[in-house]
Amino acid sequence: MELELTNKKWKEFLIGNLFTISTGALLPKKQLKKGNIPRITATDLNNGVYDYYTELEHKNHRTESNFISVSFLGSVFYHPYKASLDMKIHSVKLKEMEFNKYLAQFIVLALKRTTSLFSYGDQLSSSDLPKKKILLPVNEKEEPDFKFMELFIKHKEQQKLNTFESHINKRINEVKNFKEVSSLDETKWGEFEIGKLFKLNAGKSKGLNHLTKDKTGVNYLGATNSNNGVLAYVKIEGNEKMVQQGNCIAFIRNGEGSMGF
């Protein structure tokens, strides 16, 4: 089997024809007590998990296991574990078979293509979701080719593992001739004036507004304490004098919330 998406025929299916869909319910906050059952809410963060609570004997405490959650806002996540569902969360399960992590990951990506346009102003209700369509690769019978989907994700995972293994082996070779040194608390320390040890160079740019952004350009370092200081990528044509060679430590001189990083 050739594991290329372009080699497969694709077809649209009604979500309601392939999947069993149920929806969570609202629980009074006073009923919720800290525990070990994840509660899924409408968030793009932390795989949709808001917090962890105890099992409840309440009609609105609805739990599912081994399912894909789809929020009213379009967030999609796979949950191989047992979890409770908030009122704005749909549970999606295949009608004919159980998810495994590989098949579920493929379905998550396919569902995201359908749900990515929803927002607070246009929410994905329990009556809307079954009527939406999902695009999937099919087999000779024009049916969803779930085996291909599973193998495709396995193949991608193995490629990532091979890349990671190659990187680790390279790093091991780089450090294999290390020498034992004293621990930091066994080492004598002294203070030094920064200006006497380091050569200091100020940035040359007048600001990002004076430059043209370009995804294939050079790193533009700015006043941000995230992304290793990179604010954007910019073109260098006509601005070659602003480029500095790197192999340095960047220190943010000003900027609210980032000065000193």
Backbone as CSV, one residue per row, in Angstrom:
resi,resn,N_x,N_y,N_z,CA_x,CA_y,CA_z,C_x,C_y,C_z
1,MET,0.837,-1.191,0.000,0.000,0.000,0.000,0.880,1.253,0.000
2,GLU,0.641,2.163,-0.972,1.394,3.399,-1.051,0.780,4.414,-0.083
3,LEU,1.575,4.864,0.854,1.053,5.733,1.904,1.229,7.203,1.537
4,GLU,0.607,7.605,0.438,0.613,8.990,0.012,-0.824,9.463,-0.162
5,LEU,-1.132,10.604,0.391,-2.498,11.121,0.313,-2.915,11.389,-1.130
6,THR,-1.955,11.791,-1.944,-2.270,12.128,-3.332,-2.570,10.898,-4.181
7,ASN,-2.217,9.726,-3.688,-2.483,8.498,-4.438,-3.854,7.903,-4.134
8,LYS,-4.576,8.526,-3.215,-5.876,8.001,-2.802,-7.023,8.808,-3.388
9,LYS,-8.108,8.121,-3.640,-9.347,8.797,-4.009,-10.030,9.271,-2.736
10,TRP,-10.626,10.455,-2.792,-11.266,11.045,-1.622,-12.754,11.250,-1.895
11,LYS,-13.518,11.240,-0.835,-14.966,11.383,-0.969,-15.528,12.054,0.283
12,GLU,-16.604,12.807,0.112,-17.264,13.455,1.241,-18.337,12.542,1.829
13,PHE,-18.437,12.577,3.165,-19.442,11.803,3.885,-20.137,12.705,4.896
14,LEU,-21.418,12.485,5.102,-22.105,13.182,6.178,-21.587,12.670,7.515
15,ILE,-21.234,13.580,8.382,-20.691,13.179,9.684,-21.689,12.312,10.441
16,GLY,-22.957,12.652,10.361,-23.980,11.879,11.066,-24.133,10.456,10.569
17,ASN,-23.690,10.167,9.343,-23.787,8.802,8.808,-22.654,7.903,9.289
18,LEU,-21.514,8.507,9.613,-20.341,7.725,10.018,-20.160,7.653,11.529
19,PHE,-20.627,8.685,12.216,-20.299,8.815,13.636,-21.552,8.884,14.518
20,THR,-21.383,8.365,15.728,-22.379,8.559,16.781,-22.002,9.818,17.548
21,ILE,-22.956,10.721,17.694,-22.669,12.017,18.306,-23.551,12.215,19.534
22,SER,-22.925,12.605,20.626,-23.659,12.991,21.835,-23.064,14.288,22.355
23,THR,-23.774,14.952,23.242,-23.346,16.264,23.711,-23.364,16.310,25.234
24,GLY,-22.414,17.042,25.806,-22.333,17.184,27.248,-23.427,18.068,27.805
25,ALA,-23.350,18.353,29.094,-24.385,19.140,29.762,-23.768,20.028,30.832
26,LEU,-24.509,21.043,31.217,-24.046,22.001,32.219,-24.152,21.403,33.609
27,LEU,-23.085,21.584,34.394,-23.100,21.176,35.795,-22.919,22.408,36.681
28,PRO,-23.699,22.544,37.756,-23.485,23.660,38.679,-22.076,23.596,39.272
29,LYS,-21.407,24.745,39.331,-20.030,24.764,39.831,-19.926,24.216,41.246
30,LYS,-20.967,24.430,42.047,-20.916,23.940,43.429,-20.894,22.418,43.496
31,GLN,-21.301,21.765,42.407,-21.290,20.302,42.367,-19.902,19.741,42.063
32,LEU,-19.057,20.566,41.459,-17.751,20.090,41.009,-16.738,20.095,42.150
33,LYS,-16.109,18.947,42.377,-15.075,18.815,43.396,-13.826,18.206,42.753
34,LYS,-12.690,18.669,43.181,-11.427,18.224,42.587,-11.286,16.704,42.656
35,GLY,-10.824,16.140,41.540,-10.644,14.698,41.471,-9.698,14.325,40.349
36,ASN,-9.936,13.191,39.700,-9.012,12.714,38.666,-9.669,12.491,37.307
37,ILE,-10.901,12.948,37.131,-11.573,12.808,35.843,-11.491,14.123,35.085
38,PRO,-10.824,14.142,33.938,-10.720,15.389,33.166,-12.089,15.848,32.672
39,ARG,-12.303,17.155,32.710,-13.544,17.729,32.167,-13.195,18.537,30.926
40,ILE,-13.866,18.205,29.819,-13.574,18.827,28.534,-14.494,20.025,28.329
41,THR,-13.891,21.179,28.021,-14.660,22.391,27.773,-14.219,23.012,26.448
42,ALA,-14.859,24.120,26.090,-14.577,24.775,24.807,-13.315,25.615,24.899
43,THR,-12.166,24.971,24.803,-10.880,25.660,24.825,-9.950,25.019,23.807
44,ASP,-9.053,25.809,23.242,-8.055,25.288,22.307,-6.812,24.785,23.032
45,LEU,-6.767,24.943,24.350,-5.577,24.625,25.124,-5.698,23.267,25.806
46,ASN,-4.539,22.675,26.115,-4.451,21.507,26.989,-5.355,20.357,26.550
47,ASN,-5.434,20.140,25.230,-6.256,19.059,24.688,-7.726,19.188,25.088
48,GLY,-8.149,20.426,25.366,-9.545,20.666,25.734,-9.862,20.442,27.191
49,VAL,-8.870,20.025,27.991,-9.106,19.721,29.410,-9.060,21.004,30.229
50,TYR,-10.152,21.298,30.912,-10.233,22.492,31.766,-9.670,22.216,33.155
51,ASP,-10.101,21.094,33.759,-9.638,20.734,35.101,-10.030,19.284,35.356
52,TYR,-9.761,18.804,36.575,-10.044,17.422,36.934,-10.985,17.389,38.136
53,TYR,-12.041,16.556,38.033,-13.056,16.512,39.072,-13.421,15.069,39.407
54,THR,-14.190,14.918,40.485,-14.621,13.593,40.919,-15.822,13.123,40.101
55,GLU,-16.085,11.832,40.168,-17.289,11.255,39.559,-18.509,11.777,40.317
56,LEU,-19.570,12.091,39.573,-20.785,12.620,40.197,-21.991,11.770,39.816
57,GLU,-22.894,11.609,40.774,-24.179,10.972,40.475,-25.175,12.084,40.185
58,HIS,-25.057,12.634,39.006,-25.894,13.749,38.583,-26.278,13.503,37.130
59,LYS,-27.520,13.790,36.777,-27.999,13.505,35.423,-27.207,14.236,34.347
60,ASN,-26.573,15.349,34.708,-25.804,16.124,33.732,-24.313,15.790,33.727
61,HIS,-23.930,14.819,34.567,-22.527,14.395,34.554,-22.377,13.301,33.492
62,ARG,-22.033,13.723,32.282,-21.960,12.811,31.147,-20.509,12.523,30.796
63,THR,-20.156,11.253,30.782,-18.775,10.858,30.511,-18.705,9.978,29.264
64,GLU,-17.553,10.021,28.633,-17.257,9.171,27.478,-15.810,8.714,27.578
65,SER,-15.503,7.623,26.883,-14.134,7.117,26.817,-13.780,6.820,25.360
66,ASN,-12.515,7.005,25.024,-12.031,6.725,23.676,-12.908,7.419,22.631
67,PHE,-12.884,8.736,22.637,-13.737,9.522,21.749,-12.985,10.756,21.266
68,ILE,-13.563,11.402,20.270,-13.067,12.691,19.796,-14.044,13.764,20.254
69,SER,-13.513,14.813,20.864,-14.370,15.917,21.289,-14.354,17.004,20.225
70,VAL,-15.527,17.557,19.955,-15.676,18.696,19.053,-16.456,19.762,19.813
71,SER,-15.852,20.918,20.010,-16.537,21.968,20.754,-17.448,22.775,19.842
72,PHE,-18.347,23.549,20.442,-19.244,24.422,19.686,-18.445,25.466,18.903
73,LEU,-17.177,25.693,19.311,-16.340,26.685,18.638,-15.418,26.055,17.606
74,GLY,-15.475,24.729,17.474,-14.720,24.059,16.420,-13.425,23.395,16.841
75,SER,-13.073,23.425,18.125,-11.859,22.734,18.583,-12.078,21.221,18.543
76,VAL,-11.040,20.482,18.129,-11.161,19.032,17.976,-9.977,18.346,18.654
77,PHE,-10.262,17.364,19.538,-9.203,16.636,20.249,-9.609,15.175,20.417
78,TYR,-8.590,14.318,20.531,-8.829,12.902,20.794,-8.562,12.606,22.267
79,HIS,-9.454,11.799,22.867,-9.332,11.443,24.283,-9.426,9.920,24.427
80,PRO,-8.302,9.231,24.607,-8.344,7.781,24.796,-8.824,7.398,26.197
81,TYR,-8.911,8.368,27.104,-9.266,8.150,28.509,-10.733,8.535,28.755
82,LYS,-11.198,8.243,29.947,-12.543,8.628,30.359,-12.546,10.107,30.724
83,ALA,-13.558,10.840,30.259,-13.642,12.270,30.539,-15.101,12.684,30.601
84,SER,-15.373,13.772,31.321,-16.724,14.325,31.361,-16.821,15.491,30.390
85,LEU,-18.034,15.750,29.886,-18.237,16.723,28.824,-19.060,17.911,29.303
86,ASP,-18.548,19.099,29.035,-19.297,20.318,29.297,-20.424,20.439,28.268
87,MET,-21.318,21.395,28.479,-22.512,21.525,27.638,-22.190,21.916,26.190
88,LYS,-21.028,22.493,25.943,-20.669,22.916,24.595,-19.669,21.968,23.935
89,ILE,-19.691,20.708,24.369,-18.773,19.703,23.822,-19.551,18.521,23.257
90,HIS,-19.233,18.159,22.022,-19.798,16.969,21.403,-18.814,15.812,21.528
91,SER,-19.339,14.630,21.759,-18.550,13.402,21.689,-18.798,12.755,20.337
92,VAL,-17.707,12.395,19.652,-17.804,11.786,18.324,-17.128,10.413,18.357
93,LYS,-17.898,9.375,17.989,-17.379,8.010,17.923,-17.804,7.369,16.613
94,LEU,-16.954,6.511,16.074,-17.316,5.764,14.866,-18.431,4.764,15.180
95,LYS,-19.359,4.629,14.256,-20.468,3.705,14.467,-20.044,2.248,14.318
96,GLU,-19.102,1.984,13.416,-18.791,0.598,13.054,-17.562,0.024,13.738
97,MET,-16.751,0.842,14.385,-15.513,0.345,14.980,-15.030,1.287,16.070
98,GLU,-14.043,0.830,16.851,-13.450,1.618,17.919,-12.251,2.403,17.382
99,PHE,-12.015,3.561,17.972,-10.818,4.317,17.639,-9.581,3.639,18.209
100,ASN,-8.460,3.748,17.506,-7.147,3.608,18.117,-6.451,4.947,17.913
101,LYS,-5.306,5.149,18.528,-4.716,6.487,18.524,-4.324,6.957,17.131
102,TYR,-3.985,6.023,16.244,-3.557,6.405,14.900,-4.754,6.818,14.040
103,LEU,-5.775,6.001,14.039,-6.979,6.332,13.280,-7.608,7.614,13.808
104,ALA,-7.655,7.749,15.119,-8.261,8.934,15.722,-7.525,10.207,15.318
105,GLN,-6.195,10.151,15.257,-5.423,11.336,14.873,-5.750,11.768,13.445
106,PHE,-5.937,10.803,12.554,-6.293,11.136,11.177,-7.684,11.773,11.141
107,ILE,-8.634,11.187,11.851,-9.998,11.718,11.877,-10.024,13.118,12.481
108,VAL,-9.220,13.341,13.515,-9.140,14.684,14.121,-8.748,15.712,13.076
109,LEU,-7.716,15.406,12.287,-7.260,16.339,11.254,-8.347,16.581,10.211
110,ALA,-9.067,15.524,9.829,-10.136,15.668,8.841,-11.289,16.494,9.397
111,LEU,-11.639,16.273,10.666,-12.723,17.041,11.284,-12.361,18.517,11.414
112,LYS,-11.092,18.799,11.687,-10.667,20.188,11.833,-10.897,20.982,10.552
113,ARG,-10.773,20.341,9.412,-11.000,21.024,8.142,-12.466,21.444,8.008
114,THR,-13.345,20.698,8.669,-14.776,21.008,8.630,-15.167,22.040,9.672
115,THR,-14.529,21.993,10.846,-14.985,22.800,11.983,-14.198,24.088,12.200
116,SER,-13.174,24.329,11.392,-12.262,25.443,11.673,-12.901,26.823,11.516
117,LEU,-14.049,26.921,10.863,-14.655,28.224,10.600,-15.631,28.678,11.684
118,PHE,-15.864,27.842,12.691,-16.858,28.197,13.707,-16.244,29.061,14.803
119,SER,-17.109,29.902,15.430,-16.649,30.853,16.445,-17.819,31.179,17.362
120,TYR,-17.604,32.129,18.280,-18.673,32.522,19.204,-19.897,33.028,18.457
121,GLY,-19.677,33.698,17.332,-20.793,34.238,16.571,-21.487,33.223,15.691
122,ASP,-20.861,32.070,15.493,-21.413,31.031,14.616,-21.016,29.680,15.187
123,GLN,-21.776,29.217,16.171,-21.391,28.025,16.914,-21.927,26.753,16.270
124,LEU,-21.226,25.666,16.542,-21.533,24.364,15.945,-22.422,23.577,16.903
125,SER,-23.719,23.639,16.693,-24.668,23.021,17.609,-24.784,21.519,17.363
126,SER,-25.496,20.853,18.262,-25.682,19.405,18.158,-26.536,19.024,16.955
127,SER,-27.352,19.943,16.465,-28.144,19.664,15.266,-27.362,19.957,13.987
128,ASP,-26.366,20.842,14.074,-25.563,21.189,12.904,-24.504,20.137,12.577
129,LEU,-23.813,19.632,13.604,-22.660,18.762,13.373,-22.976,17.538,12.519
130,PRO,-24.067,16.796,12.775,-24.328,15.605,11.949,-24.563,15.923,10.478
131,LYS,-24.952,17.156,10.167,-25.248,17.545,8.790,-24.014,18.026,8.033
132,LYS,-22.920,18.238,8.756,-21.690,18.665,8.108,-21.030,17.480,7.407
133,LYS,-20.150,17.798,6.456,-19.481,16.755,5.691,-18.006,16.668,6.062
134,ILE,-17.474,15.465,5.971,-16.057,15.223,6.231,-15.457,14.560,4.989
135,LEU,-14.297,15.020,4.580,-13.616,14.487,3.402,-12.603,13.434,3.844
136,LEU,-12.751,12.207,3.308,-11.902,11.090,3.723,-11.437,10.289,2.512
137,PRO,-10.269,9.635,2.614,-9.836,8.715,1.555,-10.720,7.476,1.556
138,VAL,-10.938,6.914,0.373,-11.837,5.757,0.264,-11.125,4.570,-0.387
139,ASN,-11.711,3.392,-0.180,-11.194,2.163,-0.789,-11.937,1.859,-2.092
140,GLU,-11.737,0.648,-2.626,-12.340,0.274,-3.902,-13.865,0.255,-3.841
141,LYS,-14.422,0.087,-2.644,-15.873,0.050,-2.475,-16.459,1.441,-2.224
142,GLU,-15.622,2.469,-2.379,-16.057,3.848,-2.140,-16.434,4.077,-0.670
143,GLU,-15.868,3.261,0.213,-16.095,3.399,1.656,-14.862,4.024,2.293
144,PRO,-15.017,4.675,3.448,-13.850,5.248,4.126,-12.778,4.190,4.349
145,ASP,-11.548,4.491,3.929,-10.451,3.532,4.044,-9.751,3.740,5.393
146,PHE,-10.373,3.227,6.443,-9.851,3.427,7.790,-8.485,2.766,7.980
147,LYS,-8.261,1.641,7.294,-6.966,0.966,7.420,-5.853,1.855,6.876
148,PHE,-6.100,2.480,5.737,-5.111,3.397,5.169,-4.845,4.558,6.127
149,MET,-5.898,5.127,6.696,-5.742,6.266,7.612,-4.844,5.889,8.793
150,GLU,-5.091,4.718,9.342,-4.288,4.240,10.477,-2.832,4.053,10.078
151,LEU,-2.604,3.388,8.948,-1.238,3.127,8.500,-0.512,4.419,8.127
152,PHE,-1.245,5.375,7.569,-0.638,6.646,7.189,-0.075,7.367,8.412
153,ILE,-0.852,7.445,9.492,-0.387,8.117,10.712,0.759,7.332,11.353
154,LYS,0.680,6.001,11.330,1.791,5.191,11.838,3.067,5.487,11.068
155,HIS,2.930,5.595,9.758,4.086,5.881,8.911,4.685,7.247,9.250
156,LYS,3.839,8.243,9.426,4.317,9.579,9.781,4.996,9.575,11.144
157,GLU,4.435,8.838,12.078,5.045,8.742,13.399,6.428,8.111,13.315
158,GLN,6.552,7.046,12.500,7.843,6.377,12.361,8.875,7.293,11.727
159,GLN,8.452,8.110,10.758,9.361,9.080,10.153,9.874,10.058,11.199
160,LYS,8.977,10.526,12.067,9.381,11.445,13.131,10.352,10.765,14.094
161,LEU,10.054,9.516,14.429,10.932,8.776,15.341,12.311,8.573,14.730
162,ASN,12.345,8.267,13.430,13.634,8.079,12.753,14.452,9.366,12.766
163,THR,13.777,10.492,12.507,14.459,11.787,12.541,14.987,12.084,13.934
164,PHE,14.159,11.804,14.936,14.566,12.054,16.328,15.734,11.151,16.718
165,GLU,15.659,9.878,16.318,16.727,8.930,16.647,18.036,9.366,15.995
166,SER,17.962,9.831,14.763,19.150,10.312,14.074,19.752,11.517,14.799
167,HIS,18.881,12.416,15.236,19.347,13.598,15.964,20.012,13.207,17.285
168,ILE,19.377,12.274,18.012,19.930,11.840,19.304,21.284,11.170,19.115
169,ASN,21.393,10.301,18.105,22.665,9.622,17.857,23.772,10.616,17.508
170,LYS,23.402,11.641,16.756,24.363,12.688,16.401,24.830,13.423,17.645
171,ARG,23.884,13.758,18.521,24.249,14.478,19.747,25.098,13.612,20.668
172,ILE,24.795,12.305,20.731,25.588,11.399,21.565,27.033,11.370,21.085
173,ASN,27.219,11.326,19.762,28.573,11.329,19.206,29.300,12.642,19.508
174,GLU,28.538,13.735,19.565,29.151,15.041,19.837,29.648,15.160,21.269
175,VAL,29.011,14.452,22.201,29.373,14.617,23.615,30.009,13.369,24.219
176,LYS,30.293,12.350,23.399,30.748,11.075,23.955,32.121,11.168,24.628
177,ASN,32.925,12.168,24.240,34.258,12.306,24.842,34.291,13.344,25.959
178,PHE,33.183,13.477,26.668,33.118,14.465,27.744,34.063,14.086,28.890
179,LYS,34.396,15.081,29.673,35.248,14.866,30.839,34.475,15.239,32.104
180,GLU,34.713,14.502,33.160,34.072,14.813,34.434,34.594,16.142,34.967
181,VAL,33.691,16.988,35.427,34.074,18.267,36.039,33.400,18.387,37.395
182,SER,33.889,19.301,38.185,33.306,19.513,39.511,31.891,20.056,39.385
183,SER,31.056,19.760,40.349,29.698,20.304,40.350,29.757,21.796,40.647
184,LEU,28.696,22.523,40.338,28.680,23.974,40.509,28.890,24.384,41.968
185,ASP,28.332,23.608,42.894,28.482,23.995,44.299,29.885,23.677,44.838
186,GLU,30.689,22.952,44.060,32.071,22.666,44.459,33.066,23.590,43.761
187,THR,32.554,24.477,42.909,33.402,25.363,42.114,33.461,26.746,42.737
188,LYS,34.642,27.346,42.710,34.787,28.704,43.225,34.209,29.696,42.213
189,TRP,33.483,30.685,42.710,32.828,31.665,41.858,33.410,33.054,42.123
190,GLY,33.357,33.904,41.108,33.794,35.284,41.268,32.940,36.216,40.421
191,GLU,32.911,37.499,40.774,32.137,38.486,40.021,33.032,39.213,39.022
192,PHE,32.462,39.493,37.837,33.222,40.180,36.791,32.348,41.261,36.176
193,GLU,32.991,42.333,35.757,32.267,43.399,35.095,31.936,42.961,33.668
194,ILE,30.650,43.042,33.305,30.188,42.535,32.012,30.944,43.176,30.854
195,GLY,31.163,44.487,30.933,31.823,45.191,29.846,33.259,44.758,29.610
196,LYS,33.890,44.163,30.625,35.275,43.718,30.472,35.374,42.315,29.886
197,LEU,34.282,41.558,29.966,34.289,40.194,29.442,33.659,40.080,28.061
198,PHE,32.676,40.944,27.790,31.885,40.792,26.579,31.959,42.027,25.694
199,LYS,31.886,41.803,24.396,31.765,42.890,23.437,30.283,43.152,23.226
200,LEU,29.856,44.397,23.451,28.435,44.746,23.379,28.132,45.503,22.092
201,ASN,27.136,45.035,21.349,26.706,45.708,20.126,25.216,45.989,20.195
202,ALA,24.826,47.213,19.919,23.409,47.576,19.925,22.767,47.151,18.615
203,GLY,21.444,46.934,18.661,20.701,46.624,17.447,20.747,47.777,16.470
204,LYS,20.587,47.466,15.184,20.740,48.489,14.145,19.410,48.895,13.509
205,SER,18.349,48.140,13.756,17.080,48.432,13.093,16.365,49.599,13.763
206,LYS,15.630,50.357,12.954,14.817,51.454,13.481,13.460,50.961,13.960
207,GLY,13.157,49.704,13.725,11.867,49.142,14.115,11.272,48.286,13.026
208,LEU,10.401,47.390,13.419,9.816,46.436,12.479,8.964,47.124,11.413
209,ASN,8.382,48.274,11.739,7.544,48.994,10.777,8.333,49.505,9.569
210,HIS,9.650,49.600,9.698,10.490,50.081,8.607,10.956,48.945,7.688
211,LEU,10.561,47.708,8.007,11.032,46.558,7.249,9.864,45.799,6.630
212,THR,10.168,44.948,5.672,9.144,44.146,5.002,9.207,42.706,5.514
213,LYS,8.083,42.215,6.020,8.048,40.844,6.527,8.109,39.846,5.375
214,ASP,8.812,38.740,5.627,8.982,37.715,4.604,9.246,36.393,5.309
215,LYS,8.385,35.392,5.059,8.516,34.109,5.750,9.841,33.420,5.460
216,THR,10.486,33.774,4.344,11.771,33.154,4.001,12.941,34.070,4.348
217,GLY,12.658,35.177,5.065,13.706,36.142,5.391,14.504,35.749,6.627
218,VAL,15.229,36.730,7.162,16.074,36.485,8.333,15.294,36.774,9.606
219,ASN,15.746,36.223,10.711,15.119,36.458,12.006,15.193,37.935,12.384
220,TYR,14.074,38.466,12.837,14.065,39.823,13.382,13.867,39.706,14.888
221,LEU,14.904,40.080,15.648,14.829,40.010,17.102,14.236,41.297,17.652
222,GLY,13.290,41.167,18.553,12.644,42.337,19.133,12.343,42.139,20.602
223,ALA,11.550,43.044,21.138,11.250,43.040,22.577,10.125,42.056,22.881
224,THR,10.455,40.774,22.868,9.503,39.738,23.252,10.229,38.698,24.100
225,ASN,9.550,38.209,25.124,10.177,37.212,25.996,9.813,35.784,25.575
226,SER,9.230,35.632,24.377,8.892,34.301,23.872,9.550,34.073,22.516
227,ASN,9.466,32.842,22.014,9.960,32.477,20.678,11.434,32.830,20.496
228,ASN,12.209,32.716,21.571,13.643,33.004,21.528,13.946,34.418,21.049
229,GLY,12.985,35.324,21.276,13.189,36.724,20.911,12.845,37.077,19.483
230,VAL,12.405,36.089,18.695,12.108,36.346,17.284,10.681,36.864,17.135
231,LEU,10.550,38.099,16.627,9.233,38.697,16.398,8.683,38.366,15.016
232,ALA,9.573,38.269,14.029,9.134,38.042,12.651,10.339,37.662,11.804
233,TYR,10.085,37.436,10.506,11.140,37.228,9.526,11.023,38.346,8.495
234,VAL,12.158,38.927,8.105,12.121,40.116,7.243,13.078,39.984,6.064
235,LYS,12.772,40.733,5.004,13.657,40.792,3.852,14.904,41.597,4.206
236,ILE,16.042,41.229,3.626,17.281,41.954,3.914,17.737,42.805,2.741
237,GLU,17.106,42.629,1.573,17.516,43.417,0.416,17.355,44.912,0.721
238,GLY,18.440,45.637,0.562,18.431,47.062,0.864,18.665,47.383,2.319
239,ASN,18.710,46.351,3.168,18.919,46.552,4.602,20.079,45.713,5.115
240,GLU,21.012,45.407,4.223,22.116,44.519,4.586,22.923,45.047,5.782
241,LYS,23.012,46.370,5.918,23.802,46.946,7.004,23.176,46.696,8.376
242,MET,21.895,46.347,8.389,21.223,46.084,9.666,21.448,44.653,10.149
243,VAL,21.938,43.788,9.282,22.087,42.377,9.634,23.329,42.166,10.492
244,GLN,23.165,41.438,11.569,24.291,41.069,12.430,24.483,39.561,12.358
245,GLN,25.688,39.109,12.591,26.082,37.753,12.219,25.616,36.648,13.161
246,GLY,25.131,37.008,14.309,24.657,35.964,15.209,25.769,35.367,16.054
247,ASN,25.577,34.126,16.519,26.492,33.482,17.453,26.719,34.396,18.655
248,CYS,25.611,34.883,19.194,25.683,35.842,20.298,24.523,35.604,21.246
249,ILE,24.574,36.311,22.360,23.460,36.340,23.300,22.747,37.672,23.115
250,ALA,21.432,37.616,22.868,20.656,38.845,22.706,20.077,39.254,24.057
251,PHE,20.173,40.541,24.365,19.671,41.076,25.627,18.694,42.200,25.311
252,ILE,17.451,42.076,25.762,16.422,43.072,25.466,16.603,44.293,26.351
253,ARG,16.779,45.441,25.722,17.095,46.678,26.446,15.850,47.374,26.989
254,ASN,14.733,47.256,26.290,13.493,47.883,26.763,12.305,47.092,26.234
255,GLY,11.126,47.486,26.664,9.922,46.778,26.249,9.138,46.283,27.438
256,GLU,7.869,46.626,27.498,7.028,46.258,28.637,6.881,44.736,28.731
257,GLY,7.275,44.188,29.857,7.155,42.747,30.075,8.275,41.910,29.535
258,SER,9.228,42.530,28.833,10.298,41.715,28.239,11.699,42.277,28.501
259,MET,11.800,43.489,29.037,13.113,44.071,29.283,13.917,43.184,30.222
260,GLY,15.164,42.916,29.849,16.037,42.108,30.692,16.119,40.663,30.277
261,PHE,15.238,40.206,29.368,15.330,38.829,28.871,16.452,38.730,27.840
